[in-house]
Amino acid sequence: MAKTYQVTTMVRFVNKIMQGLVRWGVGPKQTYLLTVRGRKSGKLYSTPVSLVEEGDKRWLVAPYGEVSWVKNARAAGEVTLTQGRRSETVAIEEVGPEESGPVLQKYIKLESITQPYFEVGLDAPVEAFVAEASRHPVFRIDGKQP
């Protein structure tokens, strides 16, 4: 059974450190600061995220399930991604299981620390990730501003 994500004091601490690194442009290459407007409050919220990139295609993965940023991103239909001084507002579209499966498979290899939140292993076939897709929303990123 997969682990359930909880925002603990340690998670908040690590996220703050990662946010600072990404803002300074010294975080991991695939890590961005995602900023999205709250669907109820209208306030801007930011969290570090890792993208899956393949050629000119990019996906935003929710390894911990339907957390707040996922709900806000769905409602907004757009997010802002920042690395250092570079920032872009992009349209996003949630994709179905067939497209999500291969992306999720790449994601847990890229960010193996998230593996306990999946019910499949690192070496599972893509079909297992397709079956897992309903628990981990994936958004295709449209590079154009909405």
C-alpha positions in Angstrom: 0.0 0.0 0.0 1.3 3.5 -0.9 2.2 6.0 1.7 -0.1 8.9 2.3 1.4 12.4 1.9 1.3 14.7 4.9 2.6 18.2 5.2 4.8 18.0 8.3 7.1 20.6 9.8 10.0 18.9 8.1 8.2 19.0 4.7 7.6 22.7 5.1 11.2 23.3 6.1 12.6 21.3 3.1 10.1 23.1 0.7 11.3 26.5 2.0 14.9 25.6 1.4 14.1 24.3 -2.1 12.0 27.4 -2.9 15.0 29.6 -2.0 17.4 27.5 -4.2 15.1 27.6 -7.2 14.5 31.3 -6.8 18.3 31.8 -6.9 18.5 29.5 -9.9 20.7 26.9 -8.2 18.2 24.1 -7.7 18.1 20.9 -9.8 17.7 21.4 -13.5 14.1 19.9 -13.6 12.9 21.7 -10.5 10.8 24.9 -10.8 8.8 27.0 -8.4 5.2 26.6 -9.3 2.9 29.5 -8.5 -0.8 29.3 -8.8 -3.8 31.4 -7.6 -5.9 29.9 -4.9 -9.3 28.8 -6.2 -11.1 30.2 -3.1 -8.9 32.8 -1.6 -7.4 34.3 -4.8 -4.0 34.4 -3.1 -0.9 33.2 -4.8 0.7 30.0 -3.5 4.1 28.6 -4.5 5.7 25.2 -4.2 8.7 23.5 -5.7 7.9 20.9 -8.4 9.9 18.7 -10.8 8.9 18.5 -14.4 9.2 15.6 -16.8 10.8 17.0 -20.0 11.2 15.1 -23.2 12.2 17.0 -26.3 10.0 20.0 -26.5 7.2 18.4 -24.4 6.8 19.0 -20.7 4.5 17.6 -18.0 3.7 18.6 -14.4 3.3 15.6 -12.1 1.4 15.4 -8.8 3.3 12.6 -7.1 1.4 13.0 -3.8 -2.1 13.0 -5.4 -4.7 15.7 -5.3 -2.9 18.2 -3.0 -3.9 21.9 -2.9 -1.8 23.0 -5.8 -3.4 20.4 -8.0 -6.9 21.6 -7.2 -5.9 25.2 -7.7 -4.1 24.5 -11.0 -7.2 22.6 -12.3 -9.4 25.6 -11.4 -7.0 28.2 -12.9 -6.0 26.3 -16.0 -2.6 27.9 -15.8 0.5 28.1 -13.6 3.6 30.2 -13.4 6.9 28.3 -13.5 10.0 30.1 -12.2 13.7 29.2 -12.2 16.0 31.9 -11.0 15.2 35.1 -13.0 13.3 33.2 -15.7 9.5 33.0 -15.2 6.7 31.9 -17.5 3.0 31.6 -17.2 1.8 28.5 -19.1 -1.5 26.9 -19.8 -1.9 23.4 -18.5 -4.2 20.5 -19.5 -4.8 17.4 -17.4 -4.1 14.3 -19.4 -5.7 10.8 -19.2 -4.1 7.5 -18.0 -2.6 6.5 -21.4 -0.5 9.7 -21.6 0.1 9.8 -17.8 1.5 6.3 -17.5 4.8 6.8 -19.4 5.2 10.2 -17.7 4.7 8.7 -14.2 7.2 6.0 -15.0 9.8 8.5 -15.9 8.9 10.7 -13.0 9.6 8.2 -10.2 13.0 7.4 -11.8 13.8 11.1 -11.9 12.5 11.7 -8.3 12.8 8.3 -6.7 12.2 9.9 -3.2 8.5 9.9 -4.3 8.4 6.1 -4.9 6.8 5.3 -1.5 3.7 7.2 -2.6 3.1 4.9 -5.6 1.8 1.4 -5.5 4.2 0.3 -8.2 8.0 -0.1 -8.2 10.7 1.7 -10.1 11.0 -1.1 -12.6 7.3 -1.7 -13.1 6.0 -1.9 -16.7 4.2 1.2 -18.2 0.9 -0.6 -17.9 1.2 -0.5 -14.1 1.7 3.2 -14.2 -1.3 3.6 -16.5 -3.3 1.8 -13.8 -1.8 4.1 -11.1 -2.6 7.3 -13.1 -5.9 8.1 -11.3 -4.0 8.6 -8.1 -1.3 11.0 -9.5 -2.7 13.8 -11.8 -0.5 14.7 -14.7 -0.8 18.0 -16.6 0.6 18.7 -20.1 2.3 22.1 -20.2 1.5 24.3 -23.1 4.5 26.7 -23.5 2.2 29.5 -24.7 0.9 32.0 -22.3 -2.9 31.5 -21.8 
